């Protein structure tokens, strides 16, 4: 039986995209995002050694393979697409028994699920209502926890990169461009301060900007 909790039901463009299409698009040689995000996940897991990580937009669980199951107390993954969560459960139910999966539309809740010391939100903020999402993260963030955010700088490219996979193109209708200034201003308004940032260039010229935020009083 799948360990998936249903918080709310929502019609979303994400439910029109199969996990196969999404992952094949993300790992396409001209896109290169799946491998990059997996590497970033590993890097920041090693840096912060979280005990209770929370992943927003977990999709098929890319990056969860880097979690040491002997060092975490719980792992929570949220996504709006139940089929994605079902596949993530199948992939990690044996290697990561602490994993709890929740079907949830962040635009419709600020519910507290846990006090996480590590919230991961990669390529997520572009698809949700920003202020509500930040409030959600704060409600689920431990006092000295860290929020890792990755956004994309398109550098003149389209919202959804070209890969030849037609199924993902529908997501362009939900994508909202977020630049560094927007994210910095929004996070600062909620009392979050950037502790670290980095830039990574993808094969098609897009740039990933990754930021680590903490509460101001935690620094």
C-alpha positions in Angstrom: 0.0 0.0 0.0 1.4 3.4 -1.0 2.3 5.8 1.8 0.7 8.8 0.1 -1.4 11.3 2.0 -3.9 13.3 0.1 -4.3 16.9 1.3 -6.2 18.5 -1.5 -7.3 17.7 -5.1 -6.6 20.2 -7.8 -6.8 20.4 -11.6 -3.4 21.4 -12.8 -1.4 21.3 -16.0 1.1 19.1 -14.2 -1.6 16.3 -14.2 -1.4 16.4 -18.1 2.3 15.5 -18.1 3.4 11.9 -17.7 6.4 11.2 -15.5 8.1 9.5 -18.5 7.7 12.6 -20.6 8.9 14.9 -17.8 12.0 12.9 -16.9 12.9 12.2 -20.6 12.7 15.9 -21.2 14.7 16.8 -18.1 17.5 14.4 -19.0 17.6 15.2 -22.7 21.2 16.0 -23.8 20.1 19.5 -24.9 18.4 20.2 -21.5 20.6 18.5 -18.9 18.5 19.5 -15.9 17.9 16.1 -14.3 21.6 15.4 -13.8 22.3 18.9 -12.7 19.6 18.9 -10.1 20.7 15.5 -8.8 24.2 16.8 -8.4 23.0 20.0 -6.6 20.8 17.8 -4.3 23.8 15.7 -3.4 26.0 18.8 -2.8 23.6 20.5 -0.4 22.7 17.3 1.5 26.4 16.8 2.1 26.8 20.4 3.2 23.9 20.5 5.7 23.4 16.9 6.8 19.7 17.3 7.4 17.7 15.0 9.7 14.3 15.9 8.4 14.4 17.1 4.8 11.3 18.3 2.9 11.2 18.3 -0.9 8.7 20.5 -2.7 7.7 19.2 -6.2 9.4 15.9 -5.7 8.2 14.4 -9.0 9.9 11.0 -9.5 12.3 11.5 -6.6 15.3 12.7 -8.5 18.1 13.2 -5.9 16.6 11.1 -3.2 19.2 8.4 -4.0 21.8 10.7 -2.3 20.1 10.5 1.1 21.7 8.3 3.7 18.8 6.4 5.2 20.8 5.8 8.4 21.2 9.5 9.1 17.7 10.9 8.6 14.7 10.7 10.9 12.1 11.4 8.3 11.9 12.6 4.7 8.8 14.3 3.3 8.1 14.8 -0.4 5.2 16.9 -1.7 3.9 17.0 -5.3 0.6 17.9 -7.0 0.6 14.8 -9.2 -0.4 11.6 -7.5 1.0 9.4 -10.3 4.5 11.0 -9.7 4.2 10.2 -6.0 3.2 6.6 -6.7 6.3 6.0 -8.8 8.5 7.7 -6.2 7.1 5.3 -3.6 7.9 2.3 -5.8 11.4 3.5 -6.4 12.3 4.3 -2.8 10.0 2.3 -0.5 12.8 -0.2 0.3 15.9 2.0 0.3 14.3 5.0 2.2 11.6 3.7 4.6 11.4 7.1 6.3 9.9 8.6 3.2 6.4 10.1 3.5 4.7 11.4 0.3 2.0 14.0 0.3 -0.3 15.0 -2.6 -0.6 18.7 -2.0 -1.2 22.0 -4.0 0.9 24.6 -2.2 -1.3 27.3 -3.6 -4.1 26.0 -1.5 -2.5 25.5 1.9 0.0 26.8 4.4 -0.4 23.7 6.6 2.4 22.6 8.9 3.5 19.0 8.3 6.8 19.0 10.1 9.6 21.2 11.4 12.2 20.6 8.7 15.9 21.5 8.9 16.2 21.4 5.1 13.6 22.5 2.5 14.4 21.8 -1.1 12.5 23.8 -3.8 14.2 23.3 -7.2 12.4 24.7 -10.3 9.3 25.0 -8.1 8.7 28.6 -7.3 8.1 29.4 -11.0 4.9 27.3 -10.9 3.3 28.4 -7.6 2.0 31.6 -5.9 5.3 32.9 -4.5 4.2 34.5 -1.3 1.9 31.7 -0.2 4.7 29.2 -0.9 7.2 31.2 1.2 4.7 31.3 4.0 4.2 27.5 3.7 8.0 27.0 3.8 8.3 29.2 6.9 5.5 27.2 8.6 7.5 24.0 8.0 11.0 25.3 8.7 12.8 24.6 11.9 14.3 27.6 13.7 17.8 27.1 12.3 16.7 25.2 9.1 17.8 26.1 5.6 15.7 26.6 2.5 17.5 25.7 -0.8 15.9 27.3 -3.9 16.9 26.8 -7.5 15.4 29.1 -10.2 16.3 29.3 -13.9 17.6 32.3 -15.8 16.4 31.7 -19.3 18.9 33.9 -21.1 16.5 34.5 -23.9 15.3 30.9 -24.1 11.7 29.8 -23.7 10.1 28.9 -20.4 10.2 25.2 -21.3 13.4 24.1 -23.1 13.2 22.4 -26.5 13.8 18.7 -26.3 11.4 17.3 -28.9 9.1 15.9 -26.2 5.7 17.5 -26.9 4.0 16.4 -23.7 5.8 18.9 -21.6 5.0 22.0 -23.6 1.7 22.4 -21.9 3.7 23.6 -18.8 4.5 26.8 -20.5 1.0 27.9 -19.6 1.7 27.7 -15.9 5.3 28.9 -15.8 5.9 32.4 -14.3 9.4 33.9 -14.7 11.1 34.7 -11.4 14.5 36.5 -11.4 17.1 37.0 -8.7 15.7 40.3 -7.6 12.2 39.0 -7.2 13.2 36.0 -5.1 15.6 38.1 -2.9 12.9 40.8 -2.3 10.2 38.2 -1.5 12.4 36.1 0.9 13.7 39.2 2.7 10.1 40.3 3.2 9.5 37.1 5.1 12.6 37.5 7.3 14.8 35.1 5.2 18.4 36.0 4.4 20.6 34.5 1.7 23.5 32.5 3.2 24.9 31.1 0.0 24.4 31.3 -3.8 25.8 29.7 -6.9 25.3 29.7 -10.6 25.4 26.7 -13.0 25.2 26.8 -16.8 23.1 24.2 -18.7 23.9 22.8 -22.2 21.3 25.0 -23.9 22.7 28.2 -22.3 20.1 28.5 -19.5 21.5 29.2 -16.1 20.4 27.7 -12.7 20.7 30.1 -9.8 20.7 28.3 -6.5 20.3 30.1 -3.1 20.4 28.9 0.5 18.2 31.0 2.8 17.9 31.0 6.6 15.9 33.0 9.0 17.6 36.2 9.9 17.8 35.4 13.5 19.5 32.0 12.7 22.5 33.7 11.2 
